Amino acid sequence: MRGLFAIAATIAARQHGRVTRRQLMAAGIDAKRIEHWLGDGRLQRVHYGVYAVGHLAPSMHGDYLGAVLCGGDGAKLSHAPGAHLFKLTRGTRPPPPEITVPTLAHRRRPGIVIHRVAALHPFDTTMREGIPITSVPRVLLDLAPRLAPTDLARACHEAWVHHRTTPIHVEACIARNPTRPGIATLRRALGSDITLSDLEEAFLALLASTGCRAHGRTSTARATRSTVTGPSTA
């Protein structure tokens, strides 16, 4: 039994102290043993099918990853907690968990705000502190309808300072999610109502003025489009 619990602890150690029932059973730990560990305190239930291993110490990362694990396959931390983890918004207290799940099926989990979408584009997801999360541009897009204009503008500034996220990255995200609310608001927060083609033309003009067009306008435009449609790192 001690060996099996060590396996559970090893899994949890990679996940900020959290482990799922499915992971435990895949490791050969049956339902009876899981219930026994819940009874003697070695496991603490934090969400449906998600447990903390050992004592339930306060942990922002554990809370956020626990919510993602509870959301199932493809779930990502998003919205206000995503902004907090990326340091886009001010405030010392972590916001309650919010996740985005790629399913329109009805699902409720106490203590977790769940946003449902048909799908999340791979470029709109990343990892942060070992937690699956939506990308910086996607976080900005999701927060656009709920933040005050000055707060959204500040978040855009912090996205540049901490992650070098540019209007080009944000416009690429908008192009992947053209029906999301708040697009016009986000563009104003970025500084102007510009489009992706406007940014490409401005970039090409800059290259021309500095004499950097090594292979001509056509190949430069192709390289620029390849750059702007990729994800920003975070």
Phi, psi and omega in degrees: 000323180297321179296321179293321179292327176297324176297314179301317180294325179294318177298313182295327181298334178275355188229041178053037175083010182246149179211150180260158176300319180298320178295319179297315182291326176294335178273004177093015180259116188278170185298323181298318180291322177300315179297323178297316179293325175295322180291323182265003173091000178289333171242143175238125180286125179248330175211173177301115178075012181230134184230153167264138179267123183085205183289153184269075179284146178301132181204112177300313181295321177296318179297317182290316180291325176301320178294318178296316179298322179294330181289343178089189184302132176084356180290143179225143169297144186204182174056226187300315177298324177297316178298321179296316182292327178275357180064039178269337183236158180272164179125134182272336182270126179296136177293158176300155183299135170227137179228155172247129182241139181276064177201147177262004180294144179290130181206133175234140176222115181306135178086359181231129171273124184247126175253131184250133177226158179296323180194154172249125178294140179306327179290346181263014179227155179199193176235145177215120181055037179075013183245125174298132189209154173288155185291166179302311178299322180291323175299316178299318180295318181292329182275345185307319181286345187250344181269148171296150183308317181293323179291322179293319177298321178295320179297320177297320178296315180295327177298323176288315184298313187270333188228002182055037176278121185254168173304329178298315178298318181293318179297324177296321177295318178299319180298328178281341184226062190289348182258004180291143177288155174090008183297313180298320179298318180294320179297321177296321180294329179287342176131334180191163177276072182260159179247169180298320179295324177300316181294321178298315181296319178296321180293317178297321178296321178295317178298318181296320183289336181258002176071032185258010182277090185286330186235019177090167186296320185297311182292327178294316178299320179298317179294322180296314180298324178295323181290314188286341181272353177275171183279155169276145180280148180212000000 
